[in-house]
């Protein structure tokens, strides 16, 4: 006959808390990769730990408290002698230098873990030291995933006739970005969205596969000439060179009123006309509204 033993599974020691440290990293280091040495201080156990005699290894003690005449309440509190650990030991501070490897393509809030290097506690599995990558903001490049974004303001001449732009990349390389012959850079994209182009394989390296890179997006802003900057001769020449010039319109000066455009702010749209709650420029007096009889005119 076999013997059947019931009960749950045997549990191992509790796991200690992890210790997290923020690690600020530049976009250049996330692009190129880097190894940094960081010193951490941790508590380590000296010698052997022993079961706390006060709580018998339970970490808590029971005590009775009188709450009324002839009535007592049994309460559980944390053991002061072992700090709730159930074991007593001697500890010391240790300084440890860790080599933190920042891999190419790592992202914001990604974690670099060193197993079992947190503070040691008796009868507890030691937790981890975790460095959390904090990506620094860059003055030139914006990052999203494996793609990079950079902004460029060009003149109307460059937008129509072509441009060349020398960019220093995150690894120190200089790349020359040029427009294709006949390519026109527009002031905005479809539906009023920003106008963007991209360069393949010039984004961030993919984490774990750094030879595969994202794209480098270029957001364009076209700078038009200011009012009065173009003289009559230049305007006439542009009309001849550029497609779809303004055509002359025949109209009767007596019947058509010509108006001019003025500078405006779209935020002011909907705020035109007379202000205040009095209505229009002309108000109609009403006997009912004034509550009395108004002046009457009689024609004899």
C-alpha positions as CSV (number, residue, x, y, z in Angstrom):
1,X,0.0,0.0,0.0
2,X,1.3,3.4,-0.9
3,X,1.1,6.4,1.3
4,X,-0.7,9.5,-0.1
5,X,0.7,12.8,1.0
6,X,-1.5,15.9,0.5
7,X,-0.6,19.5,0.6
8,X,0.7,22.2,-1.7
9,X,4.0,22.5,-3.4
10,X,7.0,23.5,-1.3
11,X,7.9,27.1,-1.9
12,X,11.4,28.4,-2.1
13,X,12.7,31.5,-0.4
14,X,11.1,34.8,-1.1
15,X,12.6,37.1,-3.7
16,X,14.2,40.4,-2.7
17,X,13.3,43.7,-4.3
18,X,15.0,44.8,-7.5
19,X,16.9,48.1,-7.4
20,X,16.4,50.4,-10.4
21,X,18.7,53.1,-11.6
22,X,17.9,55.6,-14.4
23,X,20.6,55.7,-17.0
24,X,20.7,58.8,-19.2
25,X,22.0,58.0,-22.7
26,X,22.6,60.3,-25.6
27,X,21.1,59.5,-29.0
28,X,24.7,59.2,-30.4
29,X,25.5,56.4,-27.9
30,X,22.2,54.6,-28.7
31,X,23.2,54.8,-32.4
32,X,26.8,53.7,-32.0
33,X,26.6,51.6,-28.8
34,X,28.8,52.2,-25.8
35,X,30.1,50.5,-22.6
36,X,30.2,52.5,-19.4
37,X,31.5,51.6,-16.0
38,X,29.2,52.4,-13.1
39,X,29.9,51.9,-9.4
40,X,27.0,50.7,-7.1
41,X,26.9,50.2,-3.4
42,X,25.1,47.2,-1.9
43,X,24.6,45.4,1.4
44,X,26.2,41.9,1.6
45,X,25.9,39.3,4.3
46,X,29.0,38.5,6.4
47,X,29.2,34.9,7.6
48,X,26.2,32.7,8.2
49,X,22.7,33.9,9.1
50,X,20.8,32.4,12.0
51,X,17.1,32.0,12.8
52,X,15.8,34.8,14.9
53,X,15.1,33.6,18.4
54,X,12.5,36.2,19.1
55,X,10.1,35.2,16.3
56,X,11.4,31.7,15.7
57,X,12.1,32.5,12.0
58,X,8.5,33.7,11.3
59,X,9.3,37.4,11.0
60,X,6.3,38.3,13.1
61,X,5.4,38.0,16.8
62,X,2.0,37.6,18.4
63,X,1.1,39.7,21.4
64,X,-2.0,40.2,23.5
65,X,-3.6,43.5,24.0
66,X,-6.4,44.3,26.5
67,X,-9.2,46.1,24.8
68,X,-11.8,46.0,27.6
69,X,-12.3,44.6,31.1
70,X,-11.9,40.8,30.7
71,X,-11.3,41.1,27.0
72,X,-8.0,40.7,25.2
73,X,-7.1,40.9,21.5
74,X,-4.4,38.9,19.8
75,X,-2.4,41.0,17.4
76,X,0.4,40.2,15.0
77,X,3.3,42.7,14.6
78,X,6.6,42.7,12.8
79,X,9.5,41.4,14.7
80,X,11.8,44.3,15.7
81,X,14.9,42.2,16.3
82,X,15.2,40.8,12.7
83,X,13.2,43.5,10.9
84,X,10.6,41.0,9.7
85,X,13.2,38.8,8.0
86,X,13.0,35.9,10.3
87,X,16.7,35.6,10.3
88,X,19.5,37.6,11.9
89,X,22.8,38.3,10.3
90,X,25.7,40.7,10.0
91,X,26.0,42.9,6.9
92,X,28.5,45.2,5.4
93,X,28.5,47.7,2.5
94,X,30.2,46.7,-0.7
95,X,31.2,48.8,-3.7
96,X,31.0,47.1,-7.0
97,X,31.9,48.4,-10.5
98,X,29.6,47.2,-13.2
99,X,30.2,47.3,-17.0
100,X,27.0,48.4,-18.5
101,X,26.7,47.6,-22.2
102,X,24.5,50.0,-24.1
103,X,23.7,48.1,-27.3
104,X,23.1,49.7,-30.7
105,X,19.4,50.6,-31.2
106,X,18.3,50.4,-27.6
107,X,15.2,52.4,-26.9
108,X,13.8,54.7,-24.2
109,X,12.9,52.8,-21.0
110,X,14.6,49.6,-22.1
111,X,16.2,47.7,-19.2
112,X,19.7,46.4,-18.6
113,X,19.6,43.8,-15.8
114,X,22.3,42.4,-13.6
115,X,21.0,39.3,-11.9
116,X,21.3,38.8,-8.2
117,X,23.3,42.0,-7.4
118,X,20.8,43.9,-5.3
119,X,21.0,44.0,-1.5
120,X,21.5,40.6,0.2
121,X,19.0,39.6,2.9
122,X,18.9,36.4,4.9
123,X,16.7,33.5,3.6
124,X,15.7,35.7,0.6
125,X,16.7,35.3,-3.0
126,X,18.7,38.4,-3.9
127,X,17.0,40.8,-6.4
128,X,18.5,42.4,-9.5
129,X,20.1,45.7,-10.2
130,X,18.3,47.2,-13.2
131,X,19.4,50.2,-15.3
132,X,16.6,51.9,-17.2
133,X,17.7,53.7,-20.4
134,X,16.6,57.3,-20.4
135,X,17.0,58.7,-23.9
136,X,18.2,62.3,-24.0
137,X,16.5,64.8,-26.3
138,X,18.6,65.7,-29.3
139,X,18.9,69.1,-30.8
140,X,18.8,68.0,-34.4
141,X,17.3,64.5,-34.7
142,X,13.9,63.2,-33.4
143,X,13.5,59.5,-32.9
144,X,10.5,57.2,-33.2
145,X,11.3,53.5,-33.1
146,X,14.1,52.8,-35.7
147,X,13.3,56.0,-37.7
148,X,14.8,59.4,-37.4
149,X,13.3,62.8,-38.3
150,X,15.2,66.0,-39.1
151,X,13.7,69.4,-40.2
152,X,15.0,71.6,-43.1
153,X,14.0,75.0,-44.2
154,X,14.7,75.8,-47.8
155,X,14.1,78.8,-50.1
156,X,11.5,78.9,-52.8
157,X,14.3,78.8,-55.3
158,X,15.7,75.6,-53.8
159,X,12.2,74.1,-53.6
160,X,11.7,74.6,-57.3
161,X,15.2,74.3,-58.8
162,X,16.9,71.8,-56.4
163,X,19.0,71.9,-53.3
164,X,22.1,70.3,-51.6
165,X,22.3,69.8,-47.9
166,X,25.3,68.5,-45.9
167,X,24.2,66.7,-42.7
168,X,26.5,65.4,-39.9
169,X,25.0,62.1,-38.8
170,X,25.0,60.5,-35.3
171,X,28.2,58.5,-36.0
172,X,30.1,61.5,-37.3
173,X,29.7,60.7,-41.0
174,X,28.7,63.5,-43.3
175,X,26.0,62.7,-45.8
176,X,25.0,64.9,-48.7
177,X,21.2,65.1,-49.2
178,X,20.2,66.3,-52.7
179,X,17.0,66.6,-54.6
180,X,16.4,64.8,-57.8
181,X,16.4,66.7,-61.1
182,X,13.0,68.1,-61.7
183,X,11.8,67.3,-58.2
184,X,9.7,70.0,-56.5
185,X,9.5,70.3,-52.7
186,X,6.0,71.4,-51.9
187,X,5.0,73.8,-49.1
188,X,2.7,71.1,-47.6
189,X,1.6,67.5,-48.1
190,X,-1.8,66.1,-48.9
191,X,-4.6,67.5,-46.6
192,X,-2.3,70.2,-45.2
193,X,0.1,67.7,-43.6
194,X,3.8,68.5,-43.3
195,X,5.7,67.7,-46.5
196,X,8.3,64.9,-45.9
197,X,10.8,62.9,-47.9
198,X,13.0,60.1,-46.6
199,X,16.4,58.5,-47.1
200,X,16.5,54.7,-46.7
201,X,18.9,53.0,-44.3
202,X,20.0,56.2,-42.6
203,X,17.8,55.8,-39.5
204,X,18.6,54.1,-36.2
205,X,20.1,50.6,-36.1
206,X,17.6,47.9,-35.1
207,X,18.3,46.5,-31.6
208,X,19.5,42.9,-32.0
209,X,20.1,43.4,-35.7
210,X,22.1,46.6,-36.1
211,X,22.9,46.1,-39.8
212,X,19.2,46.7,-40.5
213,X,18.4,50.4,-40.1
214,X,15.3,52.5,-40.3
215,X,14.7,55.6,-42.4
216,X,15.8,59.2,-42.1
217,X,12.8,61.4,-42.6
218,X,13.2,65.0,-43.7
219,X,10.4,67.5,-42.8
220,X,10.6,70.5,-45.2
221,X,9.5,74.1,-44.6
222,X,9.5,76.3,-47.7
223,X,10.4,79.9,-47.1
224,X,8.6,82.2,-49.6
225,X,9.8,85.7,-50.5
226,X,8.5,88.6,-48.3
227,X,6.1,91.2,-49.5
228,X,7.8,93.7,-51.8
229,X,11.0,91.5,-52.1
230,X,10.4,90.7,-55.8
231,X,10.6,93.7,-58.2
232,X,8.5,94.1,-61.3
233,X,11.2,92.7,-63.6
234,X,11.6,89.6,-61.5
235,X,7.8,89.0,-61.3
236,X,7.5,89.4,-65.1
237,X,10.3,86.9,-65.7
238,X,8.7,84.4,-63.3
239,X,5.4,84.7,-65.0
240,X,7.1,83.6,-68.2
241,X,9.1,80.8,-66.7
242,X,6.6,79.2,-64.3
243,X,3.6,77.3,-65.4
244,X,0.0,78.5,-65.0
245,X,0.5,82.2,-64.6
246,X,-2.4,84.5,-63.7
247,X,-4.5,85.3,-66.7
248,X,-6.1,88.6,-67.5
249,X,-9.8,88.8,-66.6
250,X,-12.3,91.0,-68.4
251,X,-14.7,92.7,-66.1
252,X,-16.8,95.9,-65.8
253,X,-15.3,98.4,-63.3
254,X,-18.8,99.8,-62.6
255,X,-20.2,96.4,-61.6
256,X,-17.2,94.6,-60.0
257,X,-15.6,95.8,-56.8
258,X,-11.8,95.0,-56.5
259,X,-10.6,94.2,-53.0
260,X,-7.1,93.6,-51.5
261,X,-5.9,90.9,-49.1
262,X,-4.6,91.9,-45.7
263,X,-2.5,89.9,-43.2
264,X,-4.7,87.7,-41.0
265,X,-4.5,85.0,-38.2
266,X,-6.6,81.9,-38.6
267,X,-7.2,82.0,-34.8
268,X,-9.3,85.0,-35.3
269,X,-11.6,83.2,-37.7
270,X,-15.2,83.5,-36.4
271,X,-14.5,86.6,-34.3
272,X,-15.3,89.2,-37.0
273,X,-18.2,91.6,-37.1
274,X,-19.6,93.9,-34.3
275,X,-18.7,92.8,-30.8
276,X,-20.8,92.8,-27.7
277,X,-24.3,91.5,-27.0
278,X,-26.2,94.5,-28.3
279,X,-26.8,92.9,-31.7
280,X,-26.0,94.8,-34.9
281,X,-25.0,98.3,-35.6
282,X,-28.6,99.4,-35.6
283,X,-31.0,98.6,-32.7
284,X,-34.7,98.7,-32.9
285,X,-36.6,100.4,-30.0
286,X,-39.6,98.6,-28.7
287,X,-42.4,99.8,-26.5
288,X,-42.7,96.4,-24.9
289,X,-38.9,96.3,-24.1
290,X,-38.9,99.8,-22.5
291,X,-41.9,99.1,-20.4
292,X,-43.6,102.4,-21.1
293,X,-45.2,104.5,-23.8
294,X,-42.9,106.0,-26.3
295,X,-43.2,109.4,-28.0
296,X,-45.9,109.4,-30.7
297,X,-46.1,111.4,-33.8
298,X,-49.4,112.5,-35.2
299,X,-50.0,113.7,-38.7
300,X,-52.7,116.2,-39.0
